[in-house]
Amino acid sequence: MIRPTVARVNLGALQANYRSIVAHLAREKPSHPPGIIAVVKANAYGHGAGHVARALEEAGASVLACADIEEGAALRAAGVACKILVFGALSVSDLDGLFDCRLTPTISTPGAARAVQAVAARHKQRLRYHLKIDTGMNRLGFRDANLRRTLPELLASPNLELEAVYTHFATADDPESPLFNEQRVRFERALWVIKELSADAAISAPPHVHAANSAALLRDSRVWWDEVRPGLLLYGIVPPPLAANVAVTPVITLDSRVVAVKGVRAGEGVGYGARFIAEHPTTIAIVPAGYADGLDLRLAGRGAVLIRGRRAPIVGSVCMDMLTADVTGLDVSPGDEVVIIGSQGAERIDVREMAAQIGTIPYEILCRIGSRIERVYEAGNGMKG
Ligand SMILES: *Cc1c(COP(=O)(O)O)cnc(C)c1O
């Protein structure tokens, strides 16, 4: 049994995007192309973490990143073998999961450093970790200016081994913001301080360095260092307002079927609040997808769906389980295909457009595609389903 509203996830497109990013990095920086930490947090941006992670591994990914230990455990349960970096703060997590699931933690506060050291000692293991530096996002991370005070204790932890240092940009997707460059400069300075402190702590192996999310990757090869951390770009979407200089295609599409068609007389209202009033005789198609499936209420009066190769404006209200579209003049019948995200004929509705219509970002649209919607996986060439 499968509902008419399905999300199709094209794993071949995902793998092609991965390879396209690899090729871009090699082309732009042939002497030292950075590796890729493929970001699959939040159920792989709604695409389904297990399938996405395995497809990325098959395409050559050797490091994946997720938000918390629980996501890491889910990836291991799905059969992921490669290295998994956990981005999030660990202070209130079950840290045994790091060992049970062979996860690489981010240490981003002195408190987390002590907690992870204690668990590593209990497990009698030496745990490799990534150190997060806060260079201006003011969220997680050791503040760049305080490292001489905050870092020596961590570097001296007997059961912890520094594998990499990273930071995260607050405004990589805003070409106007000076903060992006300020963060880069602060991070470069922090790397010098960490080098000195590591020498004091008799640490010989220099840590890896990474910083770039999708937007930073697209914008500035100076922040590529040893690895880059694309998320959105892997899923085939360029963070707005940036333009693509890497060829990627969207991985997910969302489609449904018309379940009913209704004629509405001039002057009659449609949906909750009767907010859409037909000005002339109007034909309405009912589509079985609503806000419980992640379609935003604000799409009513702003967005559209594709039916019979045309844009049908979403009118009335987006309900919990349904939406209504104006298909006046189109020859629509129950059973007709409806594209909510994707293309039909010559028309297409992409996630960037939908996000702009309702004043949000593509990330939110993807992550909100509801758990009720089945993901149907389409393998690329040379891949088994
Ligand atoms: C989510 C995330 C990324 C990926 O960001 P995109 O904009 O999707 O490329 C990279 N690094 C960190 C720390 C993140 O949390």
The ligand as a Tripos MOL2 file, in Angstrom:
@<TRIPOS>MOLECULE
LIG
   15    15     1     0     0
SMALL
NO_CHARGES

@<TRIPOS>ATOM
      1 C1         24.6090   21.7420    8.5430 C.3       1 LIG1
      2 C2         26.0550   21.9890    8.6180 C.ar      1 LIG1
      3 C3         26.8350   22.0170    7.4620 C.ar      1 LIG1
      4 C4         26.2360   21.9060    6.0590 C.3       1 LIG1
      5 O1         25.6230   23.1240    5.7250 O.3       1 LIG1
      6 P1         25.0260   23.3660    4.2410 P.3       1 LIG1
      7 O2         24.7140   24.8090    4.2440 O.co2     1 LIG1
      8 O3         23.8380   22.4980    4.1420 O.co2     1 LIG1
      9 O4         26.1020   22.9950    3.2980 O.co2     1 LIG1
     10 C5         28.1930   22.1560    7.5920 C.ar      1 LIG1
     11 N1         28.7590   22.2900    8.8110 N.ar      1 LIG1
     12 C6         28.0390   22.2870    9.9500 C.ar      1 LIG1
     13 C7         28.7230   22.4390   11.2560 C.3       1 LIG1
     14 C8         26.6700   22.1440    9.8980 C.ar      1 LIG1
     15 O5         25.9610   22.1590   11.0230 O.3       1 LIG1
@<TRIPOS>BOND
     1     1     2 1
     2     2     3 ar
     3     2    14 ar
     4     3     4 1
     5     3    10 ar
     6     4     5 1
     7     5     6 1
     8     6     7 2
     9     6     8 1
    10     6     9 1
    11    10    11 ar
    12    11    12 ar
    13    12    13 1
    14    12    14 ar
    15    14    15 1
@<TRIPOS>SUBSTRUCTURE
     1 LIG1         1 GROUP 0 **** ****
